[in-house]
């Protein structure tokens, strides 16, 4: 499995010690979609880390736009 490169600004705000393999894909997908002003639909099981991954991906972009 290849490693996804998550920007430092995102890693710095992630609230847990480690980002799980599925979470890194979610973060990358959401962050990329936001940067490109595209929509993304995420579906996953309970406990996967969807909320924390989504917030972690969104916060840097919100800060960038003064939100």
C-alpha positions in Angstrom: 0.0 0.0 0.0 1.4 3.4 -0.9 1.5 6.2 1.6 -0.5 9.3 1.0 1.4 12.5 1.7 -0.6 14.7 4.0 0.4 18.4 4.2 2.1 19.4 7.4 -0.5 22.1 8.2 -3.1 19.3 8.3 -0.9 16.9 10.4 -0.3 19.6 12.9 -4.0 20.0 13.7 -4.9 16.3 13.7 -6.0 15.7 17.3 -4.6 12.2 17.7 -1.1 10.7 17.7 -1.6 8.7 14.5 -3.6 9.0 11.4 -5.1 5.7 10.4 -4.7 4.4 6.8 -8.4 5.0 5.9 -8.3 8.5 7.5 -5.3 9.6 5.4 -7.3 8.8 2.3 -10.3 10.7 3.6 -8.3 13.7 4.5 -6.5 13.8 1.2 -9.7 13.3 -0.8 -11.6 16.0 1.1 -8.8 18.5 1.2 -8.2 18.1 -2.5 -11.9 18.4 -3.4 -12.1 21.6 -1.3 -9.0 23.1 -2.9 -10.5 22.4 -6.4 -13.9 23.6 -5.3 -15.5 20.2 -6.0 -18.0 18.1 -4.2 -17.2 14.8 -2.5 -19.5 12.2 -0.9 -18.0 10.1 1.9 -19.6 6.9 3.2 -18.1 4.6 5.8 -18.8 2.5 8.9 -19.2 3.8 12.4 -15.9 4.5 14.1 -14.0 5.0 10.9 -13.0 8.5 11.8 -15.0 10.4 9.1 -15.8 13.4 11.3 -12.3 14.0 12.5 -10.9 13.4 9.0 -13.4 15.9 7.5 -12.7 18.6 10.1 -9.0 18.1 9.9 -9.2 18.6 6.1 -11.5 21.6 6.3 -9.9 23.7 9.0 -6.8 24.8 7.1 -8.9 25.9 4.2 -11.3 27.7 6.4 -8.4 29.5 8.1 -6.9 30.4 4.7 -10.2 32.1 3.8 -10.6 33.9 7.1 -13.5 31.8 8.3 
